[in-house]
Amino acid sequence: MDFKRLSLAVILILFAVSLSFAKKNKKSGVKSSLSEAKANGSAVEMPNGENGEENGEEGGDEAAESTWQLLEWEDDTQRLTLRYEVIVEQRDKRGRYTEILRMETKDNTPQIKIEPALEPGFYRYKVVSYNLFNVAKADSDWEEFTIYKAYKPRVTGTSVSVNLNSNIYLDYENDGIITFDGRNLFMPSENPDDISFSDYVLKEDKGRKILPAEILEHSDNDRKIKFRFNMDDLDVGKYQLVVRDASGLTNDPDSGNLLTVRYKKWMDLNISAGYVCPFVLFDETIEKYFGKMMFPLSGTARITWFPYKRRWGHLGIGISASYSWMMAEMDGYKLKSNLGMAHLYFAYSHPFFNKRLSLEAHIGAGITALLGYQFEFDHDIKSDPQSSLNISFMAGVAGQFFVYKHLFVEVAADFVMYFIPDDMTFGAVLPSAGVGWQF
């Protein structure tokens, strides 16, 4: 009998200590989170969860529906917990909260299914844990959450204002205005209390994302929306409009949701010819024997092919050639020669002022040749013609101003240099002007 009384006394003491501990620790041990779930055309704002979802027809305007939501949490004292109680309150238009739901778990599993699912709106909840004596020992802080209306967006048509199709040609002037047709295309969120809205981003197939500069029009039935994009952000590539509704639902790929940005002319071929006047900067041999550094009887031609065109510029390769007649009359002799140059180069070009002007930079290597240079003395005495062929390097700039359609005037300046070990170093500037045609 004494043993039974002692046991009962110990149990009562433990029970009293447990009650005292529970009162002192009302905010400890429980961390809760609501899983993402769609409910009756709605979706919970917070991530990391499960839901029982039944999507409506893809092409319809009805919301995606589900029948339940899963609420789960973490509890550091789960082993000492008998059960949990969940309290849910809803916020009205005045910002006041009213209790609408109180649920209990069957055991100490830290989750509970909300069924039927909550309607779209603004809510808060907390979790109360009960110890092994079925006494409330701790409760979590209130957690606010929003359930948004969930509508599956769809984009079925793309139209560029300039040409009324889904292509933007960078060869021509564009205003960046694009209209998209589809379903469930809502306006973006305008205030924190919105529970139905859409976010828009234009996504390139390489992953780059572009935001609209502004919304110009939006239909009342949410089936059409018109944007203006900054044309400087659009480069060659394929794009799709990604629409994300308030719940996180996004549109599926659709053949009608494809914007192609490209050049209608996939390549440019520039052919030009004109006048050039080589000016030798350094070469002791030419100055010594010719007595001058300029040779105005000259001409040049250039072909440049640009197969890679982007908004930031065009890349290509080209070949240039020039010819100069060199002659000098000195005391006691005449000196005649031919100066020829040919170079293969890489070129970069960028158009300006609505493609009316193009500026080009190029660099390359080739051959510079002095051909048939010969001394002529009195009494018809001539030296044997001599020639030299040397590898040379060139770099230069050019500008093409289009005066009529594909006809352009070109101004250029190149620097050419070659070395002959232990003999001479040749360097010259070749300013030129000419006309050309772009194919």
C-alpha positions in Angstrom: 0.0 0.0 0.0 2.8 2.4 0.8 4.5 1.7 -2.5 1.2 2.5 -4.4 0.8 5.8 -2.5 4.5 6.7 -3.3 4.0 6.0 -7.0 0.8 8.1 -7.2 2.6 10.9 -5.4 5.5 10.8 -8.0 3.0 10.9 -10.9 1.2 13.9 -9.4 4.4 15.7 -8.9 5.5 15.1 -12.5 2.1 16.2 -13.7 2.4 19.5 -11.7 5.9 20.1 -13.1 4.7 19.4 -16.6 1.9 22.0 -16.2 4.3 24.5 -14.8 6.8 23.9 -17.7 4.0 24.3 -20.3 3.0 27.7 -18.9 6.6 28.9 -19.0 7.3 27.8 -22.5 4.3 28.7 -24.6 6.4 29.9 -27.6 9.1 27.2 -27.8 9.8 24.2 -29.9 7.4 24.5 -32.8 8.3 25.8 -36.3 5.5 25.7 -38.8 5.2 26.2 -42.5 2.3 25.9 -44.9 3.0 23.9 -48.0 2.3 25.3 -51.5 -1.2 24.1 -52.5 -3.8 25.0 -55.0 -7.3 25.1 -53.6 -10.6 25.7 -55.5 -8.8 27.9 -58.1 -6.2 29.1 -55.6 -2.7 28.6 -54.5 -0.8 29.2 -51.3 2.0 31.7 -51.4 4.5 29.7 -49.3 6.7 27.0 -50.9 7.7 23.4 -50.1 4.6 21.3 -49.9 2.0 19.1 -51.5 -1.5 19.4 -52.8 -4.2 17.4 -54.2 -4.6 19.0 -57.6 -7.1 18.5 -60.4 -6.3 20.8 -63.3 -9.1 22.2 -65.5 -9.0 22.2 -69.3 -5.7 23.7 -70.5 -7.4 26.0 -72.9 -10.2 27.2 -70.6 -10.5 30.2 -68.5 -11.4 28.2 -65.4 -9.0 28.0 -62.5 -6.9 25.0 -61.7 -8.7 23.2 -58.9 -7.6 21.0 -56.0 -9.5 19.5 -53.0 -7.0 19.7 -50.2 -4.0 21.4 -48.8 -1.2 20.0 -46.6 0.0 21.9 -43.5 3.3 20.6 -42.0 5.8 21.9 -39.4 8.8 21.0 -37.3 8.9 20.3 -33.6 12.1 19.7 -31.7 10.1 18.0 -28.9 8.1 15.7 -31.1 9.0 12.6 -29.0 7.4 14.2 -26.0 4.3 15.3 -27.9 1.0 13.5 -27.9 -0.9 15.5 -30.5 -1.1 18.9 -32.2 -3.9 21.4 -32.7 -4.0 23.8 -35.6 -5.9 27.1 -35.5 -6.6 29.0 -38.8 -7.9 32.6 -38.9 -9.0 34.6 -41.9 -8.5 38.4 -42.4 -11.4 40.6 -43.5 -11.3 43.8 -45.5 -10.7 45.8 -42.4 -7.6 43.8 -41.4 -9.3 41.9 -38.6 -8.8 38.2 -38.1 -11.5 35.7 -37.3 -11.1 32.1 -36.4 -12.5 29.9 -39.1 -10.9 26.5 -38.5 -9.6 24.4 -35.6 -8.2 20.9 -36.3 -6.4 18.2 -34.4 -3.9 15.5 -35.5 -4.5 11.9 -34.4 -0.9 11.4 -33.2 2.4 13.3 -33.0 2.9 13.4 -36.8 3.8 17.1 -37.6 1.4 17.6 -40.4 -2.3 17.8 -41.2 -4.5 17.8 -44.3 -6.9 20.7 -44.8 -9.9 19.4 -46.5 -11.9 20.9 -48.1 -9.3 23.4 -49.2 -9.3 27.0 -48.2 -10.8 29.6 -50.5 -8.5 32.4 -51.9 -7.9 35.1 -49.3 -5.6 36.2 -46.5 -5.0 34.0 -43.5 -2.8 33.2 -40.6 -2.4 30.1 -38.5 -0.5 28.7 -35.5 0.2 25.2 -34.2 -0.3 24.2 -30.5 1.5 21.0 -29.3 0.2 18.8 -26.4 2.5 16.8 -24.1 2.0 13.2 -23.1 -0.4 14.2 -20.4 -2.6 15.9 -23.2 -1.8 19.3 -21.8 -0.8 22.2 -24.1 2.9 22.7 -23.7 3.9 25.1 -26.6 2.4 27.0 -29.5 4.0 28.6 -32.5 3.9 32.2 -33.6 1.2 33.3 -35.9 2.2 32.7 -39.5 0.5 34.8 -42.2 -0.1 33.4 -45.7 -2.1 34.3 -48.8 -4.0 31.9 -51.0 -4.1 33.2 -54.6 -6.5 32.4 -57.4 -4.8 30.0 -59.7 -5.5 30.2 -63.5 -3.4 28.3 -66.0 -2.1 30.9 -68.5 -1.8 30.2 -72.2 -0.2 32.1 -75.1 -1.5 31.2 -78.6 -0.5 34.1 -80.8 2.3 36.6 -81.3 2.1 39.6 -83.5 4.7 42.3 -84.2 3.1 45.7 -84.9 5.4 46.6 -87.8 4.8 43.6 -90.0 1.8 41.8 -88.2 3.6 38.5 -87.9 5.9 36.9 -85.3 9.2 38.1 -86.8 11.3 41.1 -86.0 13.8 42.0 -88.7 16.7 44.0 -87.3 17.5 45.3 -90.8 14.6 47.7 -90.5 13.3 50.2 -87.9 11.1 48.6 -85.2 9.1 50.1 -82.4 9.3 47.0 -80.1 5.5 46.7 -79.8 4.2 43.1 -79.7 0.7 41.8 -79.1 0.1 38.4 -77.5 -3.1 36.4 -77.6 -4.2 33.6 -75.3 -6.1 32.8 -72.1 -5.8 34.1 -68.5 -3.5 37.0 -69.4 -4.1 39.2 -66.3 -2.6 42.6 -65.5 0.5 42.5 -63.2 -0.1 43.1 -59.4 -0.8 46.7 -58.5 -1.2 46.4 -54.7 -0.4 43.8 -52.0 -4.0 42.7 -51.7 -4.3 41.4 -55.3 -5.0 37.7 -55.4 -5.2 37.3 -59.1 -2.5 38.7 -61.4 0.2 37.7 -63.9 3.9 38.4 -64.3 5.5 38.5 -67.8 9.0 37.9 -69.1 10.3 37.3 -72.6 12.7 34.4 -72.5 15.3 33.6 -75.1 16.0 30.0 -76.0 19.5 30.5 -74.6 18.1 31.5 -71.3 18.3 35.3 -71.4 15.2 37.1 -69.9 13.8 40.5 -71.0 11.1 42.4 -69.1 8.6 44.5 -71.0 9.2 48.3 -70.9 5.5 49.0 -70.6 2.0 47.6 -71.1 0.1 49.5 -73.8 -3.2 47.6 -73.9 -5.0 44.9 -72.1 -8.4 43.3 -73.0 -11.2 43.1 -70.5 -11.6 39.3 -71.1 -7.9 38.7 -70.3 -7.2 37.2 -73.7 -5.0 39.9 -75.2 -2.1 42.0 -74.0 0.1 44.4 -75.8 3.7 45.3 -74.7 6.4 47.6 -75.8 9.9 46.2 -75.4 13.2 48.1 -75.5 14.6 47.2 -79.0 18.1 47.5 -77.6 17.4 44.4 -75.5 16.4 42.2 -78.4 19.1 40.4 -80.4 19.1 37.6 -82.9 17.3 34.5 -81.4 14.1 32.8 -80.7 11.9 34.0 -77.8 8.8 32.9 -75.9 6.6 34.9 -73.5 6.6 33.2 -70.1 3.4 34.0 -68.1 3.3 33.2 -64.4 0.1 33.7 -62.6 -0.3 34.6 -58.9 -0.2 31.0 -57.8 3.0 30.2 -59.7 1.4 28.4 -62.7 3.1 29.1 -66.0 2.1 28.6 -69.6 3.2 25.6 -71.6 5.1 25.9 -74.8 2.9 26.6 -77.8 3.7 27.0 -81.5 1.9 30.3 -81.5 4.1 31.7 -78.7 7.2 32.1 -80.7 8.9 35.4 -81.5 11.9 35.2 -83.9 14.4 38.1 -84.0 16.7 38.0 -87.0 18.1 39.8 -90.0 16.1 39.4 -93.1 19.5 39.5 -95.0 21.5 36.9 -93.1 24.7 38.2 -94.6 26.2 41.3 -96.2 28.7 41.4 -99.0 30.5 44.8 -99.6 32.4 45.4 -102.8 34.2 48.7 -103.3 36.9 50.3 -105.4 38.5 53.7 -105.3 41.6 55.9 -105.0 44.4 55.4 -102.5 47.5 57.4 -101.9 50.2 55.5 -100.0 52.3 57.6 -97.7 55.5 55.8 -96.5 56.2 56.6 -92.9 59.5 54.9 -92.5 61.8 53.2 -95.0 65.3 54.6 -95.7 65.7 52.8 -99.0 62.6 54.4 -100.7 63.4 57.8 -99.4 67.0 57.6 -100.5 66.4 56.4 -104.1 63.0 57.9 -104.9 63.4 61.1 -103.0 59.8 61.2 -101.9 57.4 59.3 -99.6 54.0 59.7 -101.5 52.9 57.9 -104.6 49.6 59.3 -105.8 49.2 57.2 -109.0 47.4 54.5 -107.1 44.1 52.5 -106.8 42.5 50.1 -104.4 39.7 47.5 -104.2 38.1 45.7 -101.3 35.7 42.8 -100.8 34.2 42.2 -97.3 31.8 39.4 -96.4 29.8 39.6 -93.1 28.1 36.2 -92.4 27.6 36.7 -88.7 25.3 39.6 -87.8 24.2 40.6 -84.3 22.8 43.8 -82.8 26.2 44.5 -81.2 27.9 44.3 -84.6 28.8 42.2 -87.6 31.8 39.9 -88.0 33.3 38.9 -91.3 36.4 38.4 -93.4 37.7 40.3 -96.4 40.4 40.8 -98.9 41.9 44.1 -100.0 44.3 44.9 -102.8 46.1 48.1 -103.9 48.5 49.1 -106.7 50.8 52.1 -106.9 53.0 53.3 -109.8 56.3 54.5 -108.3 58.6 56.7 -110.4 61.3 59.3 -109.6 63.7 61.4 -111.8 66.9 62.1 -110.1 70.2 63.6 -111.2 71.7 61.0 -113.5 69.0 58.3 -113.4 65.3 57.4 -113.3 63.8 54.8 -111.0 60.6 53.0 -111.8 58.8 50.3 -109.8 55.3 48.9 -109.0 54.1 48.6 -105.4 51.4 46.0 -104.9 49.7 44.9 -101.7 47.1 42.2 -101.0 45.8 41.3 -97.5 43.3 38.9 -96.0 41.7 40.3 -92.9 39.1 39.9 -90.2 36.5 42.7 -89.9 34.1 44.0 -87.4 31.4 46.5 -88.4 28.6 48.3 -86.6 25.7 50.2 -88.2 24.5 53.6 -87.0 21.8 56.1 -87.7 19.2 53.5 -88.9 21.8 51.7 -91.0 22.8 54.8 -93.0 26.4 54.6 -91.7 28.6 51.7 -90.9 31.9 51.9 -89.1 34.4 49.1 -89.6 37.7 48.0 -88.0 39.9 45.3 -89.6 43.2 43.5 -89.1 45.0 40.9 -91.2 48.1 39.8 -93.0 49.2 39.4 -96.6 51.9 40.3 -99.1 53.5 43.5 -100.0 55.6 43.4 -103.2 58.0 45.7 -105.0 57.8 44.5 -108.6 60.1 45.3 -111.5 62.0 48.2 -109.9 64.7 49.3 -112.4 67.2 52.1 -112.8 67.5 53.9 -116.1 70.7 55.9 -116.8 71.7 58.1 -119.7 72.5 56.5 -123.1 69.7 54.0 -122.6 71.5 52.1 -119.9 69.1 50.1 -117.7 69.6 47.8 -114.7 68.1 44.4 -114.6 64.5 44.5 -113.2 64.4 43.4 -109.6 61.4 42.3 -107.4 60.8 41.5 -103.8 57.9 39.7 -102.1 57.4 40.1 -98.4 54.9 39.1 -95.8 53.2 42.1 -94.3 50.6 43.0 -91.7 47.8 45.5 -91.8 45.3 47.1 -89.6 42.8 49.8 -90.4 39.4 51.4 -90.2 36.7 52.2 -92.7 33.4 53.9 -92.9 30.5 53.4 -95.4 27.9 56.0 -95.8 24.9 54.7 -97.8 23.7 57.4 -100.2 21.0 55.4 -102.0 19.7 52.0 -101.1 22.8 49.7 -101.3 25.1 52.2 -102.9 27.7 53.6 -100.5 30.6 56.0 -100.3 33.6 54.6 -98.5 36.5 56.3 -96.7 39.2 54.2 -95.2 42.7 54.3 -93.8 45.1 51.3 -93.4 48.5 50.9 -91.9 50.8 48.3 -93.5 54.1 47.1 -92.2 56.7 44.5 -93.2 60.2 43.5 -92.1 63.2 42.4 -94.0 65.7 41.1 -91.4 69.1 43.0 -91.5 67.9 45.0 -94.4 64.8 47.3 -94.1 61.6 48.0 -92.3 58.7 49.3 -94.3 55.7 51.1 -92.9 53.0 53.0 -94.7 49.6 54.6 -94.2 47.1 54.1 -97.0 44.2 56.6 -96.9 41.6 55.9 -99.5 38.1 56.9 -100.8 35.8 55.1 -103.1 32.3 53.9 -103.9 30.8 50.5 -103.4 27.7 48.3 -103.4 26.3 46.1 -100.7 24.8 42.8 -101.8 
